[in-house]
């Protein structure tokens, strides 16, 4: 008999942890290889975790609703194989996709069996790095996890206690109650924090669901990360509208797919990114990482009102028919809840169609770690002045506002506006006689 470790799978380059939603198996249950053992959720998509071996569930190491770092062992399966399978500490850490960001640094600790090297999860190491915790301090943090490991809870408690000590050292007496006893600003703040919120009038209090909480956090984090600037342009999409109206029935009959405006917008965006490649990049400290693979995300509304951004991989290598099929496939998967983790990973630029909901324009928030996002508004018929060799005239045209929010750390107004106007011209100059 042997034990096989089941680890939290790597669900994408930017995903460092996942929440356990539900265990389908319990200790003592039989499980087949590739049979679903548990459901997990990341900040992007929910997913199932299959068994990597056939056998009996020996041990479950995390409870439902626990947040678990990628690469951590979540369960053990007893199999009939001869040799015990275990994941070396270095290998387990590399599977978490962080080996290049933070060097693997095992440490001796008295709480570990036989004084063996202490393993730190990628999440713990990330927190340590961001909070300026040295390896010597990390080694001295008591661990409540398996084999004395430092858990997320342990290191956050250390950070909180450290901050508490700093605040206590800086406390100043600012209030004197009627009884003559002094009250510090720290005590005053603590008392205020424990007071329940009071809402005036006739209100309904609704708890955010898990995805809405994550969306809220990401939106605030994006604003804190990037210096947002938004530019606007107006474009005449009459040729594009008339062409789509002319070909949509034949296209659906031939391809079995409905052609929407989204693949036409993506096609124009891809052409312009090739001219201005910095729009498909990310920032790493003082380095600009230009992404040569053009993976275009498209913001998609879910039935519950939340938003998700599936990604069309290598969009520059697809023709209009290919883009249309990918757009429809991903949009349908989002609506039916069948998106896979890989479907939302690796985006380099995002398109959001606020016109779907009737808005004529929007100021979208950048989808980190990207540096730009474009919003297209509703297409409206308006009287416009048309310049012709015979003179100016007024005609009814299909008009649309487009906007681009971009990271001013690396994209200045000149580049952002130039790219936006390039997309506008691409849409305006759409070939009405184009074949399908």
N, C-alpha and C positions, 0 to 999 in steps of 0.2 A: 504494500500500500504506500501511497505517497500523497503529498499535499501540493496542490497547485494554487498559486496566488492569483486572485482576480484583482486587477488594478483599475483605477479610474482611467478610462481611455483618453487619449489625446484627441480632442474634438476640434482642433484648429489652432493656427499659430498664435492667435491673440487670446485664446481662452485658457485661463490658468486654474479654474476651479469649476465645480458643478454641484448642484443641490440634489440630494437623493429625494425623489418624490415618493416612490413606492417600491417595496420589496415584493416580488412575486414568489420568492422562495424563502424558506426559513431553515435553520439548522436541522439536519436530519432528512431534508427533502432530497429526492433524487433529481438529477438534472442531466439533460442530454447536451452534447456539444452544439453550440449555436442557439440553444434555447434561451429565451429572454429570462434574465434573472431579476433585473430591476429597471425602473424608469428613472431617468435623471433629467435635469433641466439646467441649461446655461443661460447667460444673459441674452442669447440669440434664439435658441430653439430647444424644444424638448426632444429626448431621444431614448431609445431602448439600449440596454447593455446586455449582449448575449454571453453565454458561458463559453469559456475558452477550452473547456474539457468536459468529459463525461464522468459523472461520479455522484457523490453525496455532499451536500453543503455541510462543511465541518464547522465553520465559524463565520459570523457576520460582524464586522468591526465598526460599522457606523449605523446610526439610526436614521429613520426617515426625517427629512428636513435638515439633516446635517449638511454643512457646506464642506466639500472635500476637495483638496488640491489634486490636480492632474498628476497621475503617476503613483498616487498613494494606494496601498493595498486596502481593498474594501471588503473582501471575503476570501475564504479559503475553501477549496474543493478537494475532497478525498477521492483519489482515483485508484485504479488497480494497477497502475504502471509501477515498474520496479524502482526507478531512481527518483528520488525526491527532487522536485523542481522548485527552485527558489530564485528570486530576483536579486542579484548582487546590488549592494547599495549604489554603486556608481552607475550601473545600468538603469536602476529604477529612477535615478535622478535624471539621467539623460533622456529617458522616455518622457519626462515632463517638459521637454523642449526648452530648457532654461540653461543648459550647460555652457553656452557661449556668453550668456548675460551675466551669470554669477558663477565663479569657479566652484567646483565641488570641493568642500572643505570638511571632511569628517573630523570629529573632535572627541577626545576621551571625556567620559562623564561617569561619575560614581553611580548614577542611577541605572546605567545600562548593564545588561548581563555580562558578567566576566570582564567588566571594564572595556567592552568592545567599542569600536568607533561609533560615534553618535550620528544618526542620520537626521538631516533637516529637510523638511519638505520644501518644494519650490515656493509655496505660498509664504512659509515662515521666512525663508531667505529674502524674498521680495520685501516683506515688511521690515525685516532687519536693515536691509540696504536703504530703504526709503526713510526710515526713522533714525538712521545713523547709529545703529547698535553694532558694536564691535563683536568680533568672534569670541573674545574673552568674556564679554558680558553675556553673549548668547549661551556659552557653555555653562554659565552659572545660573541660568534660568531653570527653576524646577519644572520638569516635564510631567504632565498627567496623561500623556498618550501612551500607546503601546510601547513596551520596552523603555519607558522613561523618555519618550520623544517629546519635544516641545511642540505643542499644538498651537493652532491659531489663537485659541482662547488664552493660552499661557503667555504668548508674546504680546498680545493686546493688553492683557492685565499688567504686564511689566511696563509697557509704554504708558498706560494710564497712571500707574503708581509713580512712575518717574515724573510725569507731568504734574501730578498732585503734589509731590515734594517741592518741585520748583515753584508752584503757585503759593504753597504755604510759606515758603521763604520770603516771598515778595508781598505777602498780605500786609495791608495797611488798615488801621482802624479808621472808619469813616462815619459810623453811626453810633449814637448814644441813645438807647431807648429810655422810656420814662423812668424805669427802675434804676437807671444809672449804670447798668451793665453794658459793656462795650460789645458791639456786633461788627465783625469784620466784613469786608466786601465779599469774601469767599462764602461766609455763612449766609449773607443776604442772597447771593446768587443761588446757593444750594436750596434755600427755602423757596425761592421763586420757581426753581426747576421742578420741585415736588408738588407745586400747586396744580390741580387739575385744570385743564382748559375749560373756559366758560364761553359758550356760543350764545349770542343774543338773538332773540326772535325765533321764528318758526324755521328750523333747519333740519336737514337729514345728514347724518354723519356716515360716510361710506369709506370703509377700509380699502386702500389700494390693493389690487392683487399683485402677485409676485412680479409679473412682467411689467406692470405699470410702475412699480417701485424701481425696477432696473432701468426702465426707459428714463424715468425722472433723474436717476443718478447719472446716467450717461449724458443726458442733455446738460446738466450742471457741470459735470466734469469737462465736457467739450468746451464750454464757455471759459472755464478756468485754464484750459490748455492752450487754445488757439485765440489769436487776436482776430476776431471776426470782422469782416467788411463785406457789405453786400452791394453789388452793382446791378442795374436794371437796363433792359433793352426792350424795344417794341419791334415786332417783326410781322410782316405781311405773309401769312401762310396760305394765301388763296390757292396758289398752284398745287400745294401739297394736299389741301382739303379736296379740291376738285379731282385730283388724280386718284386719291383713295376712294372717293365716291364712285368713280368710274370703274375701278378694278376689283372692288371688294367682293362682289358676287362671284366673279370668275376665279379669284384667288381662293375663296373658300371651297369652291367646287373642285378646283385642281389639287389643293394642298390639304383640304379637310381642316383648315384653320381659319379663324377670323383674324383679319389684319387690323390692328388698332393703330393709334398714333404713336404709342410708346416705342416700337421698334424703329420707326422713322426718326424719332428724336434721338434715340441711341446711335443710330447710324451717323447722324450729323455730328454728334458729340465725339464719336470715335475719330472721325476724319479730322476734327479740329484739335484733338489731343495729340495726334501725330505731328501737327504743326507746332504745338506748344506743349511739349512733354512734361513740363514741371507741374501741370495741372493733375497729373497722375503720379503723385509722389507722397512721401511722408517725411517727417522731421525726426531725426535722432540726435539729440543734443545740438551740436553745431554742424551737423551733417545733413544734407538733402539726399534722400534715397529715392531716385527716379525709378518708377516701376515700368518696366518694358512690357509686361503682360497686362493688357488692358482689360480689367475685370470690372464691369459696370454693374453697380448695385441699383436696384429699383425699389423705392419705398412702396410697400404694399399694405393696405389696410386689412386687418383681420376682422372676422365677424364680431368679435367682442369689443371692437373699437381700438384695440392696440395696433401697433405698427411693427412690421418686420421688413428686413431688407435682404431679399434673396439676390444672389449675384450671378450674372451671366459671365462665365469664364471665357477669356480670349475672344471678346466680342469683336475685335478687329479682324478675326479670321472667319467670321460668319457673314454670309450674304444676307439680304433682306429676308429671304424665306427662313433661313436658319435662325436669325434674330427673332422673327415672329414666333417660331415654334418654341424657342427657349423662353421667351416672355410669357407665352400662354401656359407652358408647362409649369413654370415656377409660380406664376400667379395662382393657378389652380391648386398646386400643392400647398401654397400658403393658406388658401381659403379652406382647404380640407384638413389642414393640420398634418400633412404628410411630408413636410420639408425635412431633409436630412441635415445633420450638422454641417457638412461640407457645402451645402447649398447657400449658406449665409457667410462663408469665410472668404477671405482674400480679396475683398473689394478694393479698388483703387480710385474710384470716382462714383458718385451717387447721383441719380436722377429721381426727383420727386414730382409727381403730377398733382399740384394743388388744384388744378382746374377740374379734376374729377369731382370735387366737392363744391364747385361753383365759384371758387376764389379766382380773382383775376390776376393776383400776384402774391408772392410770399417771400419771407426772409428765412430760409431754412438754416438749421444748425448743422455744422459739419459733423459727419460720421467718422469719428476717430478710428484709426490714425490717419485718415485721408486729409487732404488739404483743401478740398473744394466739393461743393454740392450745388447742383442746378435745379431750380424749380421752374416748371412751366405752368402758366395759368390757363384759365378757360379761354377757348377760342370764341370771339364775339364778332358779329358783323357790325362794321361801323363805316360811315361815310369818310372817305379819305381823299386827299388831293393827290392826283396822279400826274406826274410830269411826263409829257410826250413831246416828240418833235413838233407836233402841231400846236403845242401849248398846254397849259394846265387844265385839268378837268376833275370833276368830283365823281367818284365811283364807290359802290358798296364793296368792301373788301373784308376778308376774314383776317382779323387781327388778334395777336396774342402777345402778352408780356412774358418775358423770361427773366429770371434773376439768378445771380451767381453769388453765393457766399463763399469766401475764400480766406485762407489763413494768411494774414498780413505779415507774419514773420518771414515768409519767403516769397509770397506773391503780392507785389505792389499793385496799385490801382491801374497802372498802365497795362501790365500783363493781364490782370483780371478782366479789364474792360475790353482789351483787344481780343481775348479768347471769346468773351460773351458776344461781341459783335461778329466774330467769325462764325459762330454757331447760328446767329440770326441771319447772316447772309447765306449760309448753307441752306437754311430752311426756305428763305425767300426765293432763292434761285433753283428750287426743286424743278426737275425736268418733268413737265406735264405729259410729255410723249414717251416717257420711260416705259419699257416693257416689263412684264413680270415673269 
